[in-house]
């Protein structure tokens, strides 16, 4: 151990992996969403330890602030979420556990036997460089992507309207006459 950064790394890795396992095994979708929050936060902590400040901020803003909140809204706004029983089939658990153990063994062996060249780096913030590139060299692709996402959002909103089926049925009847 070389210092407190190692302890922080192991804590963030344990939180990330433990929460990801809870997401997979918890039967209640709300508890699984809370575990997903901790998994995303652990990944953001690992990004901070890697001096990837932009990725850590993006992880928090996009995944925790956007996707997780969207998932929770979908759960809370669905009508029959209390009636839904989320169960996993039990007849594939033994083969899945065997495959996971073999994969864990192979990955552990690769992690332990690989000679990693570790060198101490200097923390350099990356956010300013990325922001400058997004606003100068990559401005057009950035704006095209935002317009494409806006069009997809408008299309999804139009497709999910509850009065859409009634409007299409009315349009079909008008076309007959």
VMD Tcl script that builds the backbone (N, CA, C; Angstrom):
set m [mol new atoms 531]
animate dup $m
set s [atomselect $m all]
$s set {name element resname resid chain x y z} {
  {N N UNK 1 A 0.835 -1.179 0.000}
  {CA C UNK 1 A 0.000 0.000 0.000}
  {C C UNK 1 A 0.882 1.246 0.000}
  {N N UNK 2 A 0.551 2.156 -0.865}
  {CA C UNK 2 A 1.386 3.348 -0.973}
  {C C UNK 2 A 0.763 4.567 -0.331}
  {N N UNK 3 A -0.467 4.479 0.133}
  {CA C UNK 3 A -1.056 5.646 0.766}
  {C C UNK 3 A -2.566 5.585 0.802}
  {N N UNK 4 A -3.183 6.693 1.190}
  {CA C UNK 4 A -4.639 6.714 1.318}
  {C C UNK 4 A -5.374 6.585 -0.019}
  {N N UNK 5 A -4.707 6.884 -1.115}
  {CA C UNK 5 A -5.356 6.742 -2.421}
  {C C UNK 5 A -5.710 5.282 -2.708}
  {N N UNK 6 A -4.887 4.363 -2.217}
  {CA C UNK 6 A -5.191 2.944 -2.400}
  {C C UNK 6 A -6.452 2.547 -1.633}
  {N N UNK 7 A -6.574 3.049 -0.398}
  {CA C UNK 7 A -7.767 2.743 0.395}
  {C C UNK 7 A -9.021 3.326 -0.251}
  {N N UNK 8 A -8.896 4.528 -0.781}
  {CA C UNK 8 A -10.037 5.151 -1.453}
  {C C UNK 8 A -10.408 4.362 -2.702}
  {N N UNK 9 A -9.399 3.905 -3.444}
  {CA C UNK 9 A -9.672 3.100 -4.633}
  {C C UNK 9 A -10.407 1.813 -4.272}
  {N N UNK 10 A -9.923 1.104 -3.269}
  {CA C UNK 10 A -10.570 -0.149 -2.886}
  {C C UNK 10 A -11.981 0.083 -2.369}
  {N N UNK 11 A -12.197 1.177 -1.650}
  {CA C UNK 11 A -13.539 1.495 -1.173}
  {C C UNK 11 A -14.472 1.813 -2.340}
  {N N UNK 12 A -14.010 2.621 -3.293}
  {CA C UNK 12 A -14.840 2.963 -4.457}
  {C C UNK 12 A -15.114 1.734 -5.315}
  {N N UNK 13 A -14.113 0.873 -5.480}
  {CA C UNK 13 A -14.312 -0.350 -6.260}
  {C C UNK 13 A -15.293 -1.284 -5.564}
  {N N UNK 14 A -15.197 -1.405 -4.240}
  {CA C UNK 14 A -16.119 -2.271 -3.498}
  {C C UNK 14 A -17.541 -1.739 -3.572}
  {N N UNK 15 A -17.699 -0.429 -3.465}
  {CA C UNK 15 A -19.038 0.169 -3.581}
  {C C UNK 15 A -19.605 -0.070 -4.969}
  {N N UNK 16 A -18.795 0.117 -5.986}
  {CA C UNK 16 A -19.255 -0.053 -7.362}
  {C C UNK 16 A -19.666 -1.494 -7.635}
  {N N UNK 17 A -18.811 -2.448 -7.291}
  {CA C UNK 17 A -19.107 -3.853 -7.570}
  {C C UNK 17 A -20.245 -4.361 -6.693}
  {N N UNK 18 A -20.228 -3.995 -5.414}
  {CA C UNK 18 A -21.298 -4.432 -4.518}
  {C C UNK 18 A -22.659 -3.897 -4.945}
  {N N UNK 19 A -22.712 -2.634 -5.321}
  {CA C UNK 19 A -23.980 -2.056 -5.768}
  {C C UNK 19 A -24.430 -2.658 -7.097}
  {N N UNK 20 A -23.492 -2.973 -7.980}
  {CA C UNK 20 A -23.863 -3.605 -9.250}
  {C C UNK 20 A -24.430 -5.002 -9.020}
  {N N UNK 21 A -23.878 -5.728 -8.068}
  {CA C UNK 21 A -24.431 -7.048 -7.735}
  {C C UNK 21 A -25.833 -6.893 -7.154}
  {N N UNK 22 A -26.030 -5.890 -6.303}
  {CA C UNK 22 A -27.365 -5.654 -5.753}
  {C C UNK 22 A -28.379 -5.293 -6.835}
  {N N UNK 23 A -27.951 -4.532 -7.830}
  {CA C UNK 23 A -28.857 -4.197 -8.938}
  {C C UNK 23 A -29.342 -5.470 -9.628}
  {N N UNK 24 A -28.463 -6.440 -9.754}
  {CA C UNK 24 A -28.812 -7.667 -10.464}
  {C C UNK 24 A -29.676 -8.601 -9.630}
  {N N UNK 25 A -29.545 -8.591 -8.318}
  {CA C UNK 25 A -30.243 -9.602 -7.518}
  {C C UNK 25 A -31.443 -9.082 -6.745}
  {N N UNK 26 A -31.593 -7.783 -6.567}
  {CA C UNK 26 A -32.718 -7.277 -5.787}
  {C C UNK 26 A -34.033 -7.442 -6.547}
  {N N UNK 27 A -35.069 -7.963 -5.902}
  {CA C UNK 27 A -36.343 -8.136 -6.603}
  {C C UNK 27 A -37.166 -6.856 -6.696}
  {N N UNK 28 A -36.958 -5.902 -5.793}
  {CA C UNK 28 A -37.704 -4.650 -5.820}
  {C C UNK 28 A -36.985 -3.662 -6.729}
  {N N UNK 29 A -37.704 -3.121 -7.692}
  {CA C UNK 29 A -37.078 -2.260 -8.693}
  {C C UNK 29 A -36.635 -0.923 -8.096}
  {N N UNK 30 A -37.323 -0.439 -7.071}
  {CA C UNK 30 A -36.893 0.812 -6.450}
  {C C UNK 30 A -35.582 0.635 -5.697}
  {N N UNK 31 A -35.437 -0.465 -4.979}
  {CA C UNK 31 A -34.176 -0.729 -4.295}
  {C C UNK 31 A -33.051 -0.951 -5.302}
  {N N UNK 32 A -33.366 -1.589 -6.415}
  {CA C UNK 32 A -32.364 -1.780 -7.458}
  {C C UNK 32 A -31.940 -0.436 -8.053}
  {N N UNK 33 A -32.867 0.497 -8.182}
  {CA C UNK 33 A -32.522 1.828 -8.706}
  {C C UNK 33 A -31.623 2.586 -7.728}
  {N N UNK 34 A -31.878 2.440 -6.427}
  {CA C UNK 34 A -31.009 3.082 -5.434}
  {C C UNK 34 A -29.611 2.455 -5.474}
  {N N UNK 35 A -29.550 1.133 -5.638}
  {CA C UNK 35 A -28.251 0.473 -5.766}
  {C C UNK 35 A -27.534 0.934 -7.031}
  {N N UNK 36 A -28.287 1.182 -8.099}
  {CA C UNK 36 A -27.699 1.698 -9.330}
  {C C UNK 36 A -27.102 3.090 -9.110}
  {N N UNK 37 A -27.741 3.894 -8.271}
  {CA C UNK 37 A -27.200 5.204 -7.916}
  {C C UNK 37 A -25.823 5.054 -7.275}
  {N N UNK 38 A -25.695 4.116 -6.348}
  {CA C UNK 38 A -24.396 3.919 -5.692}
  {C C UNK 38 A -23.359 3.360 -6.655}
  {N N UNK 39 A -23.790 2.530 -7.576}
  {CA C UNK 39 A -22.860 1.998 -8.567}
  {C C UNK 39 A -22.341 3.122 -9.470}
  {N N UNK 40 A -23.224 3.990 -9.930}
  {CA C UNK 40 A -22.803 5.130 -10.748}
  {C C UNK 40 A -21.889 6.069 -9.963}
  {N N UNK 41 A -22.196 6.301 -8.698}
  {CA C UNK 41 A -21.355 7.174 -7.880}
  {C C UNK 41 A -19.974 6.554 -7.664}
  {N N UNK 42 A -19.915 5.235 -7.507}
  {CA C UNK 42 A -18.627 4.567 -7.365}
  {C C UNK 42 A -17.782 4.694 -8.618}
  {N N UNK 43 A -18.413 4.573 -9.776}
  {CA C UNK 43 A -17.686 4.746 -11.039}
  {C C UNK 43 A -17.171 6.176 -11.155}
  {N N UNK 44 A -17.979 7.139 -10.745}
  {CA C UNK 44 A -17.516 8.537 -10.769}
  {C C UNK 44 A -16.329 8.728 -9.830}
  {N N UNK 45 A -16.350 8.062 -8.681}
  {CA C UNK 45 A -15.213 8.132 -7.772}
  {C C UNK 45 A -13.951 7.538 -8.378}
  {N N UNK 46 A -14.109 6.454 -9.110}
  {CA C UNK 46 A -12.952 5.868 -9.792}
  {C C UNK 46 A -12.411 6.800 -10.866}
  {N N UNK 47 A -13.299 7.505 -11.560}
  {CA C UNK 47 A -12.849 8.489 -12.548}
  {C C UNK 47 A -12.067 9.614 -11.884}
  {N N UNK 48 A -12.506 10.043 -10.708}
  {CA C UNK 48 A -11.785 11.098 -9.992}
  {C C UNK 48 A -10.381 10.615 -9.634}
  {N N UNK 49 A -10.273 9.363 -9.185}
  {CA C UNK 49 A -8.954 8.827 -8.852}
  {C C UNK 49 A -8.045 8.715 -10.069}
  {N N UNK 50 A -8.624 8.588 -11.258}
  {CA C UNK 50 A -7.831 8.511 -12.479}
  {C C UNK 50 A -7.525 9.887 -13.069}
  {N N UNK 51 A -7.876 10.938 -12.346}
  {CA C UNK 51 A -7.692 12.327 -12.787}
  {C C UNK 51 A -8.475 12.631 -14.053}
  {N N UNK 52 A -9.609 11.979 -14.205}
  {CA C UNK 52 A -10.489 12.231 -15.347}
  {C C UNK 52 A -11.683 13.040 -14.844}
  {N N UNK 53 A -11.445 14.310 -14.562}
  {CA C UNK 53 A -12.471 15.142 -13.958}
  {C C UNK 53 A -13.676 15.346 -14.865}
  {N N UNK 54 A -13.454 15.445 -16.155}
  {CA C UNK 54 A -14.578 15.619 -17.076}
  {C C UNK 54 A -15.459 14.380 -17.099}
  {N N UNK 55 A -14.846 13.198 -17.145}
  {CA C UNK 55 A -15.633 11.966 -17.138}
  {C C UNK 55 A -16.395 11.793 -15.832}
  {N N UNK 56 A -15.790 12.175 -14.714}
  {CA C UNK 56 A -16.486 12.077 -13.429}
  {C C UNK 56 A -17.696 13.008 -13.394}
  {N N UNK 57 A -17.523 14.228 -13.869}
  {CA C UNK 57 A -18.644 15.173 -13.898}
  {C C UNK 57 A -19.722 14.703 -14.870}
  {N N UNK 58 A -19.320 14.157 -16.002}
  {CA C UNK 58 A -20.286 13.637 -16.958}
  {C C UNK 58 A -21.021 12.443 -16.391}
  {N N UNK 59 A -20.323 11.579 -15.679}
  {CA C UNK 59 A -20.956 10.421 -15.050}
  {C C UNK 59 A -22.037 10.869 -14.074}
  {N N UNK 60 A -21.738 11.860 -13.272}
  {CA C UNK 60 A -22.722 12.344 -12.301}
  {C C UNK 60 A -23.880 13.047 -13.011}
  {N N UNK 61 A -23.575 13.931 -13.958}
  {CA C UNK 61 A -24.634 14.702 -14.614}
  {C C UNK 61 A -25.515 13.837 -15.502}
  {N N UNK 62 A -24.904 13.014 -16.340}
  {CA C UNK 62 A -25.681 12.265 -17.319}
  {C C UNK 62 A -26.335 11.036 -16.694}
  {N N UNK 63 A -25.542 10.214 -16.034}
  {CA C UNK 63 A -26.092 8.951 -15.548}
  {C C UNK 63 A -26.911 9.126 -14.279}
  {N N UNK 64 A -26.362 9.797 -13.276}
  {CA C UNK 64 A -27.116 9.975 -12.041}
  {C C UNK 64 A -28.210 11.021 -12.238}
  {N N UNK 65 A -27.858 12.136 -12.840}
  {CA C UNK 65 A -28.821 13.221 -12.980}
  {C C UNK 65 A -29.832 13.021 -14.081}
  {N N UNK 66 A -29.516 12.221 -15.070}
  {CA C UNK 66 A -30.436 12.056 -16.190}
  {C C UNK 66 A -31.059 10.679 -16.251}
  {N N UNK 67 A -30.254 9.674 -16.456}
  {CA C UNK 67 A -30.784 8.340 -16.709}
  {C C UNK 67 A -31.436 7.757 -15.467}
  {N N UNK 68 A -30.809 7.905 -14.311}
  {CA C UNK 68 A -31.384 7.340 -13.103}
  {C C UNK 68 A -32.677 8.051 -12.723}
  {N N UNK 69 A -32.709 9.377 -12.856}
  {CA C UNK 69 A -33.934 10.113 -12.570}
  {C C UNK 69 A -35.030 9.730 -13.567}
  {N N UNK 70 A -34.671 9.544 -14.822}
  {CA C UNK 70 A -35.639 9.092 -15.821}
  {C C UNK 70 A -36.183 7.714 -15.476}
  {N N UNK 71 A -35.327 6.824 -15.029}
  {CA C UNK 71 A -35.757 5.491 -14.621}
  {C C UNK 71 A -36.707 5.567 -13.433}
  {N N UNK 72 A -36.387 6.406 -12.461}
  {CA C UNK 72 A -37.272 6.548 -11.306}
  {C C UNK 72 A -38.611 7.168 -11.687}
  {N N UNK 73 A -38.608 8.151 -12.583}
  {CA C UNK 73 A -39.877 8.707 -13.061}
  {C C UNK 73 A -40.711 7.644 -13.761}
  {N N UNK 74 A -40.068 6.830 -14.570}
  {CA C UNK 74 A -40.802 5.767 -15.266}
  {C C UNK 74 A -41.405 4.779 -14.276}
  {N N UNK 75 A -40.684 4.475 -13.226}
  {CA C UNK 75 A -41.205 3.547 -12.219}
  {C C UNK 75 A -42.365 4.188 -11.470}
  {N N UNK 76 A -42.201 5.435 -11.058}
  {CA C UNK 76 A -43.251 6.084 -10.275}
  {C C UNK 76 A -44.492 6.411 -11.103}
  {N N UNK 77 A -44.324 6.656 -12.384}
  {CA C UNK 77 A -45.465 7.035 -13.209}
  {C C UNK 77 A -46.188 5.859 -13.844}
  {N N UNK 78 A -45.622 4.686 -13.759}
  {CA C UNK 78 A -46.316 3.535 -14.331}
  {C C UNK 78 A -47.456 3.137 -13.406}
  {N N UNK 79 A -48.541 2.728 -14.016}
  {CA C UNK 79 A -49.777 2.492 -13.267}
  {C C UNK 79 A -49.707 1.255 -12.382}
  {N N UNK 80 A -49.232 0.164 -12.903}
  {CA C UNK 80 A -49.319 -1.115 -12.200}
  {C C UNK 80 A -47.960 -1.591 -11.700}
  {N N UNK 81 A -47.131 -0.703 -11.218}
  {CA C UNK 81 A -45.806 -1.123 -10.768}
  {C C UNK 81 A -45.894 -1.928 -9.482}
  {N N UNK 82 A -46.909 -1.659 -8.648}
  {CA C UNK 82 A -47.031 -2.432 -7.414}
  {C C UNK 82 A -47.523 -3.846 -7.696}
  {N N UNK 83 A -48.216 -4.055 -8.814}
  {CA C UNK 83 A -48.700 -5.391 -9.169}
  {C C UNK 83 A -47.636 -6.238 -9.845}
  {N N UNK 84 A -46.597 -5.613 -10.364}
  {CA C UNK 84 A -45.586 -6.353 -11.115}
  {C C UNK 84 A -44.701 -7.147 -10.164}
  {N N UNK 85 A -44.528 -8.391 -10.479}
  {CA C UNK 85 A -43.644 -9.261 -9.715}
  {C C UNK 85 A -42.414 -9.534 -10.569}
  {N N UNK 86 A -41.288 -9.021 -10.142}
  {CA C UNK 86 A -40.052 -9.207 -10.889}
  {C C UNK 86 A -39.338 -10.419 -10.299}
  {N N UNK 87 A -39.269 -11.473 -11.069}
  {CA C UNK 87 A -38.604 -12.678 -10.586}
  {C C UNK 87 A -37.610 -13.144 -11.630}
  {N N UNK 88 A -36.585 -13.781 -11.151}
  {CA C UNK 88 A -35.595 -14.376 -12.029}
  {C C UNK 88 A -35.825 -15.888 -12.037}
  {N N UNK 89 A -35.687 -16.511 -13.185}
  {CA C UNK 89 A -35.846 -17.968 -13.193}
  {C C UNK 89 A -34.728 -18.629 -12.395}
  {N N UNK 90 A -35.100 -19.636 -11.619}
  {CA C UNK 90 A -34.121 -20.268 -10.743}
  {C C UNK 90 A -33.412 -21.442 -11.392}
  {N N UNK 91 A -33.857 -21.896 -12.550}
  {CA C UNK 91 A -33.258 -23.089 -13.135}
  {C C UNK 91 A -31.943 -22.824 -13.858}
  {N N UNK 92 A -31.531 -21.586 -14.033}
  {CA C UNK 92 A -30.257 -21.292 -14.683}
  {C C UNK 92 A -29.221 -20.722 -13.716}
  {N N UNK 93 A -29.513 -20.720 -12.435}
  {CA C UNK 93 A -28.593 -20.096 -11.486}
  {C C UNK 93 A -27.294 -20.875 -11.332}
  {N N UNK 94 A -27.348 -22.180 -11.301}
  {CA C UNK 94 A -26.119 -22.969 -11.122}
  {C C UNK 94 A -25.177 -22.844 -12.326}
  {N N UNK 95 A -25.660 -22.988 -13.576}
  {CA C UNK 95 A -24.744 -22.768 -14.702}
  {C C UNK 95 A -24.223 -21.333 -14.771}
  {N N UNK 96 A -25.062 -20.364 -14.425}
  {CA C UNK 96 A -24.613 -18.965 -14.443}
  {C C UNK 96 A -23.550 -18.730 -13.381}
  {N N UNK 97 A -23.723 -19.333 -12.210}
  {CA C UNK 97 A -22.713 -19.186 -11.154}
  {C C UNK 97 A -21.400 -19.832 -11.573}
  {N N UNK 98 A -21.461 -20.977 -12.231}
  {CA C UNK 98 A -20.239 -21.646 -12.694}
  {C C UNK 98 A -19.516 -20.805 -13.738}
  {N N UNK 99 A -20.256 -20.250 -14.674}
  {CA C UNK 99 A -19.653 -19.401 -15.705}
  {C C UNK 99 A -19.039 -18.152 -15.071}
  {N N UNK 100 A -19.727 -17.564 -14.110}
  {CA C UNK 100 A -19.200 -16.371 -13.437}
  {C C UNK 100 A -17.924 -16.687 -12.667}
  {N N UNK 101 A -17.881 -17.831 -11.992}
  {CA C UNK 101 A -16.673 -18.200 -11.254}
  {C C UNK 101 A -15.495 -18.455 -12.181}
  {N N UNK 102 A -15.740 -19.116 -13.304}
  {CA C UNK 102 A -14.660 -19.355 -14.269}
  {C C UNK 102 A -14.165 -18.023 -14.840}
  {N N UNK 103 A -15.088 -17.147 -15.199}
  {CA C UNK 103 A -14.702 -15.834 -15.726}
  {C C UNK 103 A -13.948 -15.015 -14.681}
  {N N UNK 104 A -14.405 -15.072 -13.435}
  {CA C UNK 104 A -13.705 -14.372 -12.357}
  {C C UNK 104 A -12.293 -14.917 -12.180}
  {N N UNK 105 A -12.138 -16.224 -12.275}
  {CA C UNK 105 A -10.815 -16.827 -12.154}
  {C C UNK 105 A -9.886 -16.401 -13.275}
  {N N UNK 106 A -10.391 -16.394 -14.506}
  {CA C UNK 106 A -9.567 -15.991 -15.650}
  {C C UNK 106 A -9.166 -14.523 -15.532}
  {N N UNK 107 A -10.117 -13.666 -15.191}
  {CA C UNK 107 A -9.805 -12.242 -15.065}
  {C C UNK 107 A -8.875 -11.962 -13.889}
  {N N UNK 108 A -9.060 -12.688 -12.783}
  {CA C UNK 108 A -8.163 -12.517 -11.642}
  {C C UNK 108 A -6.749 -12.951 -11.993}
  {N N UNK 109 A -6.623 -14.061 -12.683}
  {CA C UNK 109 A -5.304 -14.521 -13.099}
  {C C UNK 109 A -4.638 -13.502 -14.025}
  {N N UNK 110 A -5.403 -12.957 -14.955}
  {CA C UNK 110 A -4.847 -11.961 -15.878}
  {C C UNK 110 A -4.440 -10.692 -15.130}
  {N N UNK 111 A -5.229 -10.294 -14.143}
  {CA C UNK 111 A -4.909 -9.072 -13.394}
  {C C UNK 111 A -3.682 -9.255 -12.521}
  {N N UNK 112 A -3.513 -10.443 -11.942}
  {CA C UNK 112 A -2.391 -10.670 -11.034}
  {C C UNK 112 A -1.104 -10.944 -11.800}
  {N N UNK 113 A -1.191 -11.650 -12.917}
  {CA C UNK 113 A 0.028 -12.063 -13.615}
  {C C UNK 113 A 0.548 -11.035 -14.617}
  {N N UNK 114 A -0.202 -10.002 -14.909}
  {CA C UNK 114 A 0.241 -8.995 -15.869}
  {C C UNK 114 A 1.145 -7.976 -15.173}
  {N N UNK 115 A 2.337 -7.746 -15.723}
  {CA C UNK 115 A 3.221 -6.735 -15.114}
  {C C UNK 115 A 2.822 -5.334 -15.589}
  {N N UNK 116 A 2.147 -4.606 -14.731}
  {CA C UNK 116 A 1.713 -3.258 -15.078}
  {C C UNK 116 A 2.829 -2.262 -14.800}
  {N N UNK 117 A 3.037 -1.362 -15.731}
  {CA C UNK 117 A 4.030 -0.304 -15.539}
  {C C UNK 117 A 3.324 0.890 -14.894}
  {N N UNK 118 A 3.530 1.043 -13.608}
  {CA C UNK 118 A 2.865 2.102 -12.870}
  {C C UNK 118 A 3.855 3.235 -12.657}
  {N N UNK 119 A 3.436 4.419 -13.048}
  {CA C UNK 119 A 4.277 5.582 -12.801}
  {C C UNK 119 A 3.404 6.684 -12.233}
  {N N UNK 120 A 3.999 7.490 -11.427}
  {CA C UNK 120 A 3.278 8.592 -10.803}
  {C C UNK 120 A 3.073 9.687 -11.839}
  {N N UNK 121 A 1.843 10.098 -11.978}
  {CA C UNK 121 A 1.529 11.136 -12.935}
  {C C UNK 121 A 1.202 12.440 -12.234}
  {N N UNK 122 A 1.186 13.478 -13.001}
  {CA C UNK 122 A 0.838 14.793 -12.499}
  {C C UNK 122 A -0.604 15.063 -12.895}
  {N N UNK 123 A -1.391 15.547 -11.954}
  {CA C UNK 123 A -2.787 15.849 -12.234}
  {C C UNK 123 A -2.877 17.049 -13.166}
  {N N UNK 124 A -3.510 16.828 -14.304}
  {CA C UNK 124 A -3.745 17.902 -15.256}
  {C C UNK 124 A -5.230 17.959 -15.559}
  {N N UNK 125 A -5.875 19.085 -15.317}
  {CA C UNK 125 A -7.303 19.166 -15.618}
  {C C UNK 125 A -7.551 19.073 -17.129}
  {N N UNK 126 A -8.571 18.321 -17.490}
  {CA C UNK 126 A -8.880 18.107 -18.909}
  {C C UNK 126 A -10.107 18.878 -19.363}
  {N N UNK 127 A -10.830 19.442 -18.436}
  {CA C UNK 127 A -12.106 20.058 -18.787}
  {C C UNK 127 A -11.948 21.266 -19.688}
  {N N UNK 128 A -10.967 22.076 -19.450}
  {CA C UNK 128 A -10.790 23.283 -20.261}
  {C C UNK 128 A -10.463 22.933 -21.705}
  {N N UNK 129 A -9.613 21.944 -21.904}
  {CA C UNK 129 A -9.263 21.543 -23.271}
  {C C UNK 129 A -10.464 20.956 -24.007}
  {N N UNK 130 A -11.243 20.129 -23.319}
  {CA C UNK 130 A -12.427 19.532 -23.954}
  {C C UNK 130 A -13.454 20.604 -24.278}
  {N N UNK 131 A -13.667 21.539 -23.358}
  {CA C UNK 131 A -14.615 22.627 -23.612}
  {C C UNK 131 A -14.189 23.494 -24.784}
  {N N UNK 132 A -12.903 23.773 -24.871}
  {CA C UNK 132 A -12.406 24.572 -25.991}
  {C C UNK 132 A -12.593 23.842 -27.323}
  {N N UNK 133 A -12.312 22.542 -27.341}
  {CA C UNK 133 A -12.506 21.770 -28.578}
  {C C UNK 133 A -13.977 21.681 -28.969}
  {N N UNK 134 A -14.866 21.515 -27.973}
  {CA C UNK 134 A -16.297 21.431 -28.291}
  {C C UNK 134 A -16.848 22.744 -28.831}
  {N N UNK 135 A -16.275 23.847 -28.420}
  {CA C UNK 135 A -16.789 25.140 -28.865}
  {C C UNK 135 A -16.041 25.708 -30.062}
  {N N UNK 136 A -15.003 25.042 -30.534}
  {CA C UNK 136 A -14.274 25.537 -31.703}
  {C C UNK 136 A -14.266 24.483 -32.811}
  {N N UNK 137 A -13.409 23.494 -32.674}
  {CA C UNK 137 A -13.202 22.519 -33.745}
  {C C UNK 137 A -14.397 21.591 -33.956}
  {N N UNK 138 A -15.032 21.156 -32.885}
  {CA C UNK 138 A -16.127 20.184 -32.984}
  {C C UNK 138 A -17.492 20.806 -32.723}
  {N N UNK 139 A -17.646 22.095 -33.005}
  {CA C UNK 139 A -18.916 22.768 -32.748}
  {C C UNK 139 A -20.026 22.228 -33.650}
  {N N UNK 140 A -19.763 22.059 -34.937}
  {CA C UNK 140 A -20.794 21.589 -35.858}
  {C C UNK 140 A -21.255 20.159 -35.523}
  {N N UNK 141 A -20.363 19.186 -35.317}
  {CA C UNK 141 A -20.859 17.852 -34.927}
  {C C UNK 141 A -21.600 17.868 -33.594}
  {N N UNK 142 A -21.177 18.724 -32.667}
  {CA C UNK 142 A -21.849 18.831 -31.374}
  {C C UNK 142 A -23.278 19.334 -31.556}
  {N N UNK 143 A -23.458 20.338 -32.388}
  {CA C UNK 143 A -24.795 20.894 -32.631}
  {C C UNK 143 A -25.665 19.931 -33.438}
  {N N UNK 144 A -25.072 19.217 -34.391}
  {CA C UNK 144 A -25.838 18.226 -35.165}
  {C C UNK 144 A -26.339 17.123 -34.241}
  {N N UNK 145 A -25.496 16.676 -33.331}
  {CA C UNK 145 A -25.914 15.648 -32.376}
  {C C UNK 145 A -27.031 16.166 -31.477}
  {N N UNK 146 A -26.965 17.427 -31.072}
  {CA C UNK 146 A -28.021 17.968 -30.213}
  {C C UNK 146 A -29.341 18.089 -30.969}
  {N N UNK 147 A -29.306 18.478 -32.244}
  {CA C UNK 147 A -30.535 18.555 -33.038}
  {C C UNK 147 A -31.105 17.156 -33.271}
  {N N UNK 148 A -30.246 16.176 -33.509}
  {CA C UNK 148 A -30.704 14.797 -33.691}
  {C C UNK 148 A -31.360 14.265 -32.417}
  {N N UNK 149 A -30.768 14.534 -31.268}
  {CA C UNK 149 A -31.370 14.110 -30.007}
  {C C UNK 149 A -32.687 14.830 -29.740}
  {N N UNK 150 A -32.772 16.097 -30.108}
  {CA C UNK 150 A -34.026 16.836 -29.950}
  {C C UNK 150 A -35.110 16.240 -30.831}
  {N N UNK 151 A -34.771 15.895 -32.072}
  {CA C UNK 151 A -35.759 15.276 -32.965}
  {C C UNK 151 A -36.208 13.924 -32.421}
  {N N UNK 152 A -35.297 13.145 -31.868}
  {CA C UNK 152 A -35.670 11.858 -31.276}
  {C C UNK 152 A -36.571 12.060 -30.071}
  {N N UNK 153 A -36.316 13.080 -29.273}
  {CA C UNK 153 A -37.153 13.365 -28.111}
  {C C UNK 153 A -38.552 13.793 -28.532}
  {N N UNK 154 A -38.649 14.624 -29.549}
  {CA C UNK 154 A -39.962 15.048 -30.041}
  {C C UNK 154 A -40.718 13.854 -30.618}
  {N N UNK 155 A -40.027 13.003 -31.368}
  {CA C UNK 155 A -40.672 11.808 -31.913}
  {C C UNK 155 A -41.145 10.870 -30.830}
  {N N UNK 156 A -40.360 10.685 -29.793}
  {CA C UNK 156 A -40.774 9.811 -28.688}
  {C C UNK 156 A -41.970 10.401 -27.962}
  {N N UNK 157 A -41.996 11.717 -27.782}
  {CA C UNK 157 A -43.142 12.352 -27.126}
  {C C UNK 157 A -44.403 12.209 -27.967}
  {N N UNK 158 A -44.266 12.339 -29.285}
  {CA C UNK 158 A -45.436 12.184 -30.146}
  {C C UNK 158 A -45.939 10.740 -30.167}
  {N N UNK 159 A -45.027 9.794 -30.165}
  {CA C UNK 159 A -45.433 8.391 -30.198}
  {C C UNK 159 A -46.055 7.925 -28.890}
  {N N UNK 160 A -45.713 8.558 -27.791}
  {CA C UNK 160 A -46.207 8.100 -26.498}
  {C C UNK 160 A -47.441 8.849 -26.021}
  {N N UNK 161 A -47.982 9.726 -26.829}
  {CA C UNK 161 A -49.192 10.450 -26.422}
  {C C UNK 161 A -50.337 9.480 -26.241}
  {N N UNK 162 A -51.125 9.617 -25.159}
  {CA C UNK 162 A -52.233 8.689 -24.941}
  {C C UNK 162 A -53.386 8.893 -25.917}
  {N N UNK 163 A -53.573 10.101 -26.437}
  {CA C UNK 163 A -54.669 10.348 -27.376}
  {C C UNK 163 A -54.276 10.043 -28.815}
  {N N UNK 164 A -53.111 9.485 -29.037}
  {CA C UNK 164 A -52.630 9.183 -30.385}
  {C C UNK 164 A -53.479 8.113 -31.060}
  {N N UNK 165 A -53.827 7.054 -30.315}
  {CA C UNK 165 A -54.616 5.965 -30.899}
  {C C UNK 165 A -56.000 6.451 -31.302}
  {N N UNK 166 A -56.610 7.294 -30.468}
  {CA C UNK 166 A -57.933 7.821 -30.792}
  {C C UNK 166 A -57.868 8.749 -32.004}
  {N N UNK 167 A -56.807 9.536 -32.104}
  {CA C UNK 167 A -56.663 10.445 -33.240}
  {C C UNK 167 A -56.449 9.676 -34.529}
  {N N UNK 168 A -55.644 8.603 -34.495}
  {CA C UNK 168 A -55.433 7.800 -35.702}
  {C C UNK 168 A -56.708 7.083 -36.118}
  {N N UNK 169 A -57.479 6.624 -35.138}
  {CA C UNK 169 A -58.735 5.940 -35.456}
  {C C UNK 169 A -59.704 6.920 -36.107}
  {N N UNK 170 A -59.738 8.154 -35.594}
  {CA C UNK 170 A -60.605 9.181 -36.186}
  {C C UNK 170 A -60.157 9.539 -37.589}
  {N N UNK 171 A -58.832 9.589 -37.835}
  {CA C UNK 171 A -58.320 9.896 -39.164}
  {C C UNK 171 A -58.678 8.800 -40.158}
  {N N UNK 172 A -58.669 7.565 -39.718}
  {CA C UNK 172 A -58.997 6.461 -40.606}
  {C C UNK 172 A -60.470 6.489 -40.996}
  {N N UNK 173 A -61.310 6.864 -40.030}
  {CA C UNK 173 A -62.740 6.911 -40.340}
  {C C UNK 173 A -63.064 8.046 -41.286}
  {N N UNK 174 A -62.345 9.166 -41.164}
  {CA C UNK 174 A -62.590 10.280 -42.081}
  {C C UNK 174 A -62.174 9.926 -43.491}
  {N N UNK 175 A -61.133 9.110 -43.635}
  {CA C UNK 175 A -60.649 8.740 -44.955}
  {C C UNK 175 A -61.622 7.812 -45.688}
  {N N UNK 176 A -62.494 7.131 -44.967}
  {CA C UNK 176 A -63.444 6.214 -45.603}
  {C C UNK 176 A -64.533 6.961 -46.350}
  {N N UNK 177 A -64.928 8.094 -45.797}
  {CA C UNK 177 A -66.096 8.776 -46.341}
  {C C UNK 177 A -65.817 9.668 -47.441}
}
mol reanalyze $m
mol bondsrecalc $m
mol representation Tube
mol addrep $m
